[in-house]
Amino acid sequence: ASTPNTYPVGQCTWGVKSLAPWAGNNWGNAKDWIASARAAGHLVGTTPVAGAIAVWPNDGGGYGHVAYVTSASGANSIQVMESNYAGNMSISNYRGTFDPTSSAYGGSVFYIYP
């Protein structure tokens, strides 16, 4: 069920909620989304699939970072739509195909499935 987006406009959480209306409101900062999604009954894993939400709990200056997966061809090759990446406060594909497990993004990545 689609619900209004209560996240601050331009933040990564707002961007993902805009693209994945099934994501909950009030899930907290991006780093909190794994626990919040599990509590809401969503499965969480480490295999990227299109339509899942990628969560980097150790990225984002202590807040974590989330993005919406648009394509995945293995654990080390995904594309995402995201907001608040490199200072960009609108939703776009800023990275093209990239390795989400890179230490540049905090080293760990998890996926929340719809």
N, C-alpha and C positions, 0 to 999 in steps of 0.2 A: 504494500500500500504506500502510495506517495504521500509524504507529509511535507510541510513547509521546511525550508532550509534555515536552521537557526544558527549556523556557523557564521563568523565574521566574513563579510564579502572580501574576496581576494585571497583568503587563506587557503592552504592546501585542503583542509577539511571541507570548506565550502565548495571548492572545485569538485571534489569527489562526490559529495552529497548531491551536487547539481547533475552529475553524470550517472550516478547510481542511487536513484531515489529509495532503493531498498535499504541503504545504509541508515543507521539510526541517528537521530538527533541526540545531543547531550552525551556523546561517546567520549567527550573530553578532548585533550590534545591528541595529535596523531599517534604518539607513543602509547596511548591508552586504548587505542582502537582494537587491538587484538583481544584484550580481556573483555572489553565492552561487547564486541561481536560475539565472542563465545557465550557470554552471559545472555545475549539475545537469541542464542540458538544457532548461530552460523558456524559452519566448519571453517577451520583455519589450518593452513598447511604451508608447505615450502615449494609447491609446484605451481609455476605461473600458468594461468589460462586467461584467455580473453574474457572480459566481463568480471574478473575478480578485482579486488582492491589490493594494491601492493602497499605494504607498511614497512617503513624503515624506522624502527624504534630508536636507533642511535644516531640518526641524522637530524638536521633541522635545529641545531644549536640547543639541544636538550628537550625540544618539544616533539621530536620525531617528524616524519614526513609521510604523507599518503598520496597515492596516484591511482588512476583508473587504468587498468591494463586493456589495451586495444588489440594487441597481438603478442603471441609468444611462440617462439620456436626453440624450446629448450630452456633450461634453468638459467642460462647465461646470455639470453638474447630476447629482449622484450621491447615493446614500444608502449608508451603511456600518454594519456592526456592528464595534465596537472595544472595547478595554479600555485603561485608563490614559489616558483622555482627560479633561482638566480635573480630574484627581485621582480619577476614578472607576475603581476597580480591578476592576470586574466588566464582563462583556460586554453591551453594549446598543447601541441606535441613539441616540446622544446629540445628534446634530446635525440630524436630519431631512434634507431636501434641501438641499444646499449646493454651492458652487463650489469644487472641489478645487484649482483653479489660483490661488486667492486668495493674495496676498502674505502674508496672515496665517498661512499654513501653510508659508511658506518659498519660495513661488513656483514650485517644480517638483514635478511628480508623475509617477510612472511606474507601470505596471501589470505584474504578473507573471501570466501566463496558465497555467492548469492543464495 
